[in-house]
Amino acid sequence: MAKKSKKKKSSSIHIITILFLAVCIAYIFRYFAFKIETEMVKYDSMENSIATQGVLIKNEWSMALPGGTAADYKANEGERVSIGKQILNISKNDGADENISLKIDKINERIEEIKKAEADNNFFAADKQKIDANIQNSISELKTVTESGNFSRLEEVKSELAANVYKKSLVAGTDSFSGQNIEQLMNEKAALQEIQKNNSNVVYARTSGLVSYELDGYEAVLKPESIQGLKVSSILEIINAAGEKNNKKNEEKLEGVKVVDNFEWYIASVIPKGILTKDDIGKSIQVRFKDNNNTVVSGTLKHFDEGNENGNLIVVRTGEQLKDFQRIRTANVEIITKHKEGLIVPLKCIVEKEGLKGVFIERSGMARFVPIKIAMSNEKEALVENLDKDDKGYDSKNYELKPYDRVITTVDKVKQDQMLPGAF
């Protein structure tokens, strides 16, 4: 009888062992056959941005200096000065007065030409063609005089060539878009006349701001009051011309001085169509300067203009500080149209259930559906928020998504309240 009982007990143990192994094998098979993949929810920031180039528009008082000008004293590049502060002490030389007189004469000529010309965007073009022809004639004559050995005529031809080159800078600077207006020319004339006086070699700041010795010819044109007239074509033209000029900079030559207002300035850029519209004027925009340690400045959309096949024109107003701001005309930038912080999940884990978007999370060994709304997204991730009381589908019994939750990415393998592999 004892042997029969012992045999029965041994048989039961074997059955239990077999059943246990079967369950383990089933779970192991289920785990590997129906493997559920998850990723952790993180709290981070997301942005929508466009890489482009920007043109800086500022309030600038500038003054060109005669060729070969030297200074006994000059304020440091980037130094902040107030109105009336001495910024330069010009060293006089034998040819200085002659150069100044030549420049004043050409400024007078330019003022008269502007007064007679029609106020037309293209009126600089005819001037430029005429002056270009004069320059080419002077160059040809200079070559002829040099080859003939008629050195008595050489200095006269060189002076004519220099005068026409300077006059061209007054017409259009380095490009057809950059002419100087009458007010700027009058200011430059007055400053040159002050230097010409025997008892006045000092240049004083006529406005407050940052000192710079890098003039690019756009100081008189790219001003806040000119923003409404800007077009995509003109901004692209400036970007190309300024880039060429930057490659030819002569760091040692003192060509002029300017004082730049750093309390309010603007960034003009061309962006693809469909990103912003006129209705976005006044919207907060951030601009990242890629070549300035990725410095981000915040501002508002001041101006928008429907462009052409190259894109639309936007102008952002800001008052934030940027290192070497006074020296920059063009820059590689990113226009950040939207920036937000929140919960980040993989885009592939978002599903739709009963008309609600949501994610499955791993909670207590079960797959739980959490309704969410998408605030922002990119190609791989989405910044999401939990539903509010006013949102469609909100239920106080809903689970909430939190940082460090694990969202299920293999959404085709789970359903609501499903026990997950590995949970007993």
Sequence and secondary structure as in RCSB ss.txt:
>XXXX:A:sequence
MAKKSKKKKSSSIHIITILFLAVCIAYIFRYFAFKIETEMVKYDSMENSIATQGVLIKNEWSMALPGGTAADYKA
NEGERVSIGKQILNISKNDGADENISLKIDKINERIEEIKKAEADNNFFAADKQKIDANIQNSISELKTVTESGN
FSRLEEVKSELAANVYKKSLVAGTDSFSGQNIEQLMNEKAALQEIQKNNSNVVYARTSGLVSYELDGYEAVLKPE
SIQGLKVSSILEIINAAGEKNNKKNEEKLEGVKVVDNFEWYIASVIPKGILTKDDIGKSIQVRFKDNNNTVVSGT
LKHFDEGNENGNLIVVRTGEQLKDFQRIRTANVEIITKHKEGLIVPLKCIVEKEGLKGVFIERSGMARFVPIKIA
MSNEKEALVENLDKDDKGYDSKNYELKPYDRVITTVDKVKQDQMLPGAF
>XXXX:A:secstr
 HHHHHHHHHHHHHHHHHHHHHHHHHHHHHHHHT   EEE EEEEEEEEEEEEEEEE  EEEEE  TT EEEEE 
 TT EE TT EEEEEE  TTHHHHHHHHHHHHHHHHHHHHHS   TTHHHHHHHHHHHHHHHHHHHHHHHHHHT 
HHHHHHHHHHHHHHHHHHHHHHTTSTT    HHHHHHHHHHHHHHHSTT  EEE SS EEEE    S TTTS GG
GGGG  HHHHHHHHHHHHHHHTT  TT   EEEEE  SSEEEEEEE TTS  GGGTT EEEEEETTTTTEEEEEE
EEEEEEEETTEEEEEEEE    TTGGG SEEEEEEEEEEEEEEEEEGGG EEETTEEEEEEEETTEEEEEEEEEE
EE SSEEEEEE  TTSTT  TTS    TT EEES GGG  TT B TT  
